[in-house]
């Protein structure tokens, strides 16, 4: 498989090509994946927090 025109994340997503990556490429792809996962997680948590805050104010159950 020719990987010269593929981005690192495209290569990382293919399990057949994983063994051809260097240690540095594997660590970089793992770091990118970790940062994306953390970003999505915290974004969703902030949206849930905002939604709960709005619902609390709408229902009058917020702090008094």
DABEL-V954605 format. One record per backbone hydrogen bond with DSSP energy under -0.5 kcal/mol. NH is the residue of the N-H (numbers start at 0). CO is the residue of the C=O. Records with the same first field share a line. If there is no record, write none. Layout:
BEGIN
NH=CO, CO
END
This chain:
BEGIN
2=0
5=2
10=6
11=7
12=8
13=10
14=12
16=13
17=13
19=16
20=17
25=21
26=22
27=23
28=24
29=25
30=26
31=27
32=28
33=29
34=30
35=31
36=32
37=33
38=34
39=35
40=36
41=37
42=38
43=39
44=40
45=41
46=42
47=43
48=44
49=45
50=46
51=47
52=48
53=49
54=50
55=51
56=52
57=53
58=54
59=55
60=55
61=55
END
